[in-house]
Amino acid sequence: MENLTIKHWAEDDRPREKMMLKGRGVLSNAELIAILIGSGSRQKSAVELAQEILTFSHNCLHQLSKLSIEELMRFKGIGEAKAINILAALELGRRRKSDEKVELVQIDSSRVAYDLFAPYLMDLEHEEFYVMALNRSNRVLKIQCVSKGGKNGTIADGKIIFKFLVDQNATGAIFAHNHPSGNLDPSHEDIRMTKRFVEFGKLIDLELIDHIIVAGDSYTSMMDNGMI
C-alpha cells in the first residue's frame, strides 16, 4: 500500500494541527522534529523520516544534537535547510537550559553542581572550562566560561579564573570542563592543575571544592574520588 502523506491523515493526527488542538506537550519527539522538517520524501512522511533519524540516534536527543549538517543530509529527504532547522532547534533548547537562573542555588553535592554545569558542556565537540563562584553558604553567585579550546584540550588561565572569583567576592569555587572524547577520567594535567589551584586558593582564603569532568551525560567528581 502506498504511504499516505501527512496531509491525508486525520486532522488531529497531523503534528501541527495536533499541537494546536492538544498542546505541544502531547507531541512525540518524532512529531516535533517532523514540524521542523515540514515535509518528507516520496517514500516517507515527515514523521516517518523524523523517526528514522531518531532511530539512527538511538532515540536520544543528546546523540541527535551531535550530528553534523552533513550527517543529517545523508537521510533521503533531508536537505541543508532542513538539517539546519533541526540543529538550530536543538541548540536553542540547549541555550534555554543554560539560561535558567542558577544564582542562590545551594551546592550540597557534586550532582547538584553537575546538573548546573551540564547544559553548558554536555553537547560540545570542543573543550570548554567553566568556573562556579560560591558564597560562604555554598550558594551559587555566578557561573562563567573562562576558556574555550579544541577537541583535545583548553587552557585554564589562573589569572583569569581567580580574578573572576575575586570580582564575585567568592569564598568557594567549583571547576568543570568537558572531555569530548567521552573519557570520564581526569588527565594527569587536570589533576596537576587542580592541585596547584587548590594550593593557591588557600593563600587567598578561597576554597576550591571540586573539579568536575563532564563527558556526554555523565560526569566524574574529583572531590568524590578523593583527588581534592
C-alpha positions as CSV (number, residue, x, y, z in Angstrom):
1,M,0.0,0.0,0.0
2,E,1.3,3.5,-0.9
3,N,2.3,5.6,2.1
4,L,-0.1,8.4,3.0
5,T,1.4,11.8,3.3
6,I,0.6,13.8,6.4
7,K,-1.9,15.9,4.6
8,H,-4.0,12.8,4.0
9,W,-4.0,11.9,7.8
10,A,-6.9,12.6,10.1
11,E,-6.5,16.3,11.2
12,D,-5.8,15.5,14.8
13,D,-3.0,13.1,13.8
14,R,-1.1,15.8,11.9
15,P,1.7,17.3,14.1
16,R,0.9,21.0,13.5
17,E,-2.8,20.5,13.9
18,K,-2.3,18.2,16.9
19,M,-0.2,20.9,18.6
20,M,-2.9,23.5,18.0
21,L,-5.7,21.2,19.3
22,K,-4.0,19.5,22.2
23,G,-0.8,21.5,23.0
24,R,2.8,20.9,22.4
25,G,3.3,18.5,25.4
26,V,1.4,15.7,23.7
27,L,3.6,15.5,20.7
28,S,6.3,12.8,20.4
29,N,9.9,13.7,19.6
30,A,9.3,12.4,16.1
31,E,6.3,14.7,15.6
32,L,8.1,17.7,16.9
33,I,11.0,17.0,14.5
34,A,8.5,16.5,11.7
35,I,7.2,20.0,12.3
36,L,10.8,21.3,11.8
37,I,11.3,19.2,8.7
38,G,8.0,20.3,7.2
39,S,7.7,17.6,4.5
40,G,9.1,14.1,4.0
41,S,10.2,12.2,0.9
42,R,8.2,10.4,-1.8
43,Q,8.6,7.2,0.3
44,K,8.2,8.5,3.8
45,S,6.1,11.1,5.6
46,A,7.9,13.8,7.7
47,V,7.0,11.9,10.8
48,E,8.4,8.6,9.4
49,L,11.6,10.4,8.3
50,A,11.9,12.0,11.7
51,Q,11.5,8.6,13.4
52,E,14.2,7.2,11.1
53,I,16.6,10.0,12.2
54,L,15.7,9.3,15.9
55,T,16.3,5.6,15.4
56,F,19.7,6.3,14.0
57,S,20.4,8.4,17.1
58,H,19.2,5.6,19.4
59,N,16.1,7.7,20.2
60,C,18.4,10.1,22.1
61,L,18.2,13.8,21.5
62,H,21.6,14.2,23.0
63,Q,23.0,11.9,20.3
64,L,21.0,13.7,17.7
65,S,22.4,17.0,18.7
66,K,25.9,15.7,18.0
67,L,25.2,15.0,14.3
68,S,26.5,17.5,11.8
69,I,24.6,19.1,9.0
70,E,26.4,16.8,6.5
71,E,25.4,13.7,8.5
72,L,21.8,14.7,8.6
73,M,21.8,15.4,4.9
74,R,22.6,11.7,4.3
75,F,18.9,10.9,5.1
76,K,16.9,10.9,2.0
77,G,14.5,13.9,2.2
78,I,16.8,16.0,4.4
79,G,18.5,18.9,2.6
80,E,20.7,21.6,4.0
81,A,17.8,23.8,5.1
82,K,16.0,21.0,7.0
83,A,19.2,19.9,8.7
84,I,19.9,23.4,9.8
85,N,16.3,23.7,11.2
86,I,16.8,20.6,13.3
87,L,20.2,21.6,14.7
88,A,19.1,25.2,15.3
89,A,16.1,24.0,17.4
90,L,18.3,21.7,19.4
91,E,20.8,24.5,20.0
92,L,18.0,26.8,21.2
93,G,16.9,24.1,23.7
94,R,20.5,23.8,25.0
95,R,20.8,27.6,25.4
96,R,17.4,27.8,27.1
97,K,18.6,25.3,29.7
98,S,21.8,27.2,30.1
99,D,19.9,30.5,30.7
100,E,17.9,29.1,33.6
101,K,18.5,31.1,36.8
102,V,21.2,29.4,38.9
103,E,22.0,32.1,41.4
104,L,21.5,31.3,45.1
105,V,21.2,27.5,44.4
106,Q,22.9,25.8,47.2
107,I,25.5,23.2,46.3
108,D,25.4,20.3,48.7
109,S,26.7,17.5,46.3
110,S,28.6,17.0,43.1
111,R,25.4,16.0,41.5
112,V,23.8,19.4,42.1
113,A,26.9,21.1,40.7
114,Y,26.9,18.8,37.6
115,D,23.3,19.5,36.9
116,L,24.1,23.2,36.7
117,F,27.2,22.7,34.5
118,A,25.8,20.1,32.2
119,P,23.7,22.4,30.0
120,Y,26.8,24.3,29.1
121,L,29.1,21.4,28.5
122,M,27.3,18.1,27.6
123,D,26.8,18.6,23.8
124,L,30.1,20.3,22.9
125,E,32.5,18.9,20.3
126,H,35.4,21.0,21.8
127,E,36.6,21.6,25.3
128,E,35.4,24.5,27.5
129,F,36.3,25.3,31.0
130,Y,33.8,26.8,33.5
131,V,34.0,28.2,37.0
132,M,31.3,28.4,39.5
133,A,31.6,31.1,42.2
134,L,30.2,30.3,45.6
135,N,29.5,32.3,48.8
136,R,30.1,31.2,52.3
137,S,26.9,29.2,52.3
138,N,27.9,27.4,49.1
139,R,25.2,29.2,47.2
140,V,25.9,30.0,43.5
141,L,26.9,33.6,42.8
142,K,27.7,33.1,39.1
143,I,28.8,30.5,36.5
144,Q,31.2,31.7,33.8
145,C,33.1,30.2,30.9
146,V,36.8,31.2,31.3
147,S,38.3,29.2,28.4
148,K,37.5,27.5,25.1
149,G,39.8,25.2,23.2
150,G,39.9,22.4,20.7
151,K,38.9,18.7,20.9
152,N,42.0,17.7,22.9
153,G,42.2,20.5,25.5
154,T,41.8,24.0,26.6
155,I,44.0,26.3,28.7
156,A,42.8,27.2,32.2
157,D,44.5,30.5,33.0
158,G,44.8,31.0,36.8
159,K,44.9,34.8,36.5
160,I,41.5,34.9,34.6
161,I,40.0,32.3,36.9
162,F,40.9,33.9,40.2
163,K,40.2,37.5,39.0
164,F,36.6,36.3,38.2
165,L,36.3,34.7,41.6
166,V,37.6,37.8,43.5
167,D,35.4,40.1,41.4
168,Q,32.4,38.0,42.6
169,N,33.6,38.1,46.3
170,A,33.5,34.4,46.2
171,T,34.8,32.3,49.1
172,G,34.5,29.0,47.3
173,A,34.6,27.6,43.7
174,I,33.9,24.6,41.7
175,F,35.6,24.0,38.3
176,A,34.2,22.0,35.4
177,H,35.3,21.2,31.9
178,N,34.3,18.6,29.3
179,H,36.0,15.8,27.6
180,P,34.6,15.5,24.0
181,S,36.3,12.1,23.7
182,G,33.8,10.6,26.3
183,N,36.6,9.7,28.7
184,L,35.5,10.4,32.2
185,D,38.9,10.1,33.8
186,P,40.8,13.3,34.7
187,S,44.0,13.6,32.8
188,H,47.4,13.9,34.6
189,E,47.3,17.6,33.7
190,D,43.8,18.0,35.1
191,I,44.9,16.6,38.4
192,R,48.2,18.6,38.5
193,M,46.4,21.9,37.6
194,T,43.7,21.3,40.1
195,K,46.1,20.7,43.0
196,R,48.0,23.8,42.1
197,F,44.9,25.9,42.1
198,V,43.8,24.3,45.4
199,E,47.0,25.5,47.0
200,F,46.8,29.0,45.5
201,G,43.2,29.3,46.8
202,K,44.4,28.6,50.3
203,L,46.7,31.6,50.1
204,I,43.7,33.9,49.4
205,D,41.2,32.1,51.7
206,L,39.2,30.7,48.7
207,E,38.4,27.0,48.8
208,L,38.4,25.0,45.5
209,I,35.7,22.5,46.5
210,D,35.5,20.3,43.4
211,H,36.6,19.9,39.8
212,I,34.0,18.1,37.6
213,I,34.8,16.3,34.3
214,V,31.8,16.1,32.0
215,A,31.6,13.6,29.2
216,G,28.3,13.2,27.4
217,D,25.5,12.9,30.0
218,S,27.9,11.5,32.7
219,Y,30.5,13.1,35.0
220,T,33.3,12.4,37.4
221,S,33.9,14.4,40.5
222,M,37.5,14.8,41.7
223,M,36.2,15.5,45.2
224,D,34.1,12.4,45.3
225,N,37.1,10.4,44.1
226,G,39.4,11.8,46.8
227,M,41.5,13.8,44.3
228,I,40.9,17.1,46.2
